[in-house]
Amino acid sequence: MSRTTSDPGPLAAWPEEPENGSDGNGNGSSKRGRRNTVAERNTVVMTAKTAPPSLREYGKYKELFYNLTLRDLRSKYKRSVIGWGWSMINPLANMFIYTIVFSMLLKIHPPFGIPSGINNYALMLLAAMLPFNFFQASVMESMGSLVGNQNLIQKTYFPRELLPAATVASKVVSHLIEMGLLLVAVVAWGNWRALMYLPFVIVLMAVVTVFGLGLAFLFSIGNVFYRDIYHFSGIFFFLWMFLTPIAYPFYLVGGGLNGNPAAGAVLQAPRYIHVLGHALSLGTIFKLNPMTDAVLSFQAFLYNGQLPSSSHLVKFAAAPTPTDLHPLVTSILVPSNVSWGDFAYLVVWAVVVLAIGLKVFRKYEARLPEEL
């Protein structure tokens, strides 16, 4: 069976399949093999549907996965003068625009990082925007992975989930570079505690990757059957971004500390909306969004220099500020935006979405050759 394709790069280390055109005496019959090619491929695809690939079978295709990921990385900035520099130019351009609009024109003050002492809008924004951009790009770019590899899917069998997974893997590489540069920036700004919490940052990145991979499976398989999903996704993620506290601090909706606690900070009250006679906290509503906990966790590690709390109140040592009433106050309780319970909530979302994404993908992947 021929495996010729217009893109032979990923197929360089293709695992061998059993010969399908032999008779009872072991003699090959190329004519019969050609005649039954379509039926045999459909049989293989149906087998993949009823019996999901095992870890051993995935291992056979590890070089294919590596080559697909490498192809995505090379093609992203192909024939570009700046090349990989665009991976930082785009978020820096967004940071510049958001800083002008939200920080300078709308006069939104960034939160005071406790205990890091950082009070910088650009660093607050990047600590949240880079993970969300990675999450969004992983899902949106993976939507075209099945449609763009139509010839590969129709000509030979392999675990189809490798295609969106390779796209997500290529985004992980870009994200690691971006987060590495951000880590250098926050340490240079004075938050050396971010180095201590680097293992937690890596774990958090892995959780967001799992969440994005689950949605990548759902969106990529859905885009094959309904191409409107691709156009709708741009609006969907635009709304999702502004319903996540990225360009504005969380205290504006959920309440919290606004300013330096050692210099007369203001405790911002949470905002409420009234629905059918019931007052609902905006902070609680925003917390239903799992990406809210994701970006707040990144800000806790990289901007504040703290771990999530066991509750939503954290005690920090503060510089002594003698007053007539409290001359010996050296510590304060401040609201924490994220707790370990919030982190667990994000992990549950990531695992459940991945399980659902894989199940839906495997249910419909047998129809990919005919739909494409």
Secondary structure, DSSP 4 states (H G I P E B T S, - for coil): -----S--GGGTTPPP-----B-TTS-B-HHHHHHTHHHHHHHHHHHHHHSPPPHHHHHHTHHHHHHHHHHHHHHHTTT-SSGGGHHHHHHHHHHHHHIIIIIIIS-PPPPPPTTT----HHHHHHHHHHHHHHHHHHHHHHTTHHHHTHHHHHHS---TTHHHHHHHHHHHHHHHHHHHHHHHHHHHHT-THHHHTHHHHHHHHHHHHHHHHHHHHHHHHHHHH-THHHHHHHHHHHHHHHTSSSSS-THHHH-EEES-GGG--EEEPPPEEEETTEEEEHHHHHHTSHHHHHHHHHHIIIII--PPBSSSEEEEE------SS-TT--EEEEE-S-BHHHHHHHHHHHHHHHHHHHHHHHHHGGGHHHH-
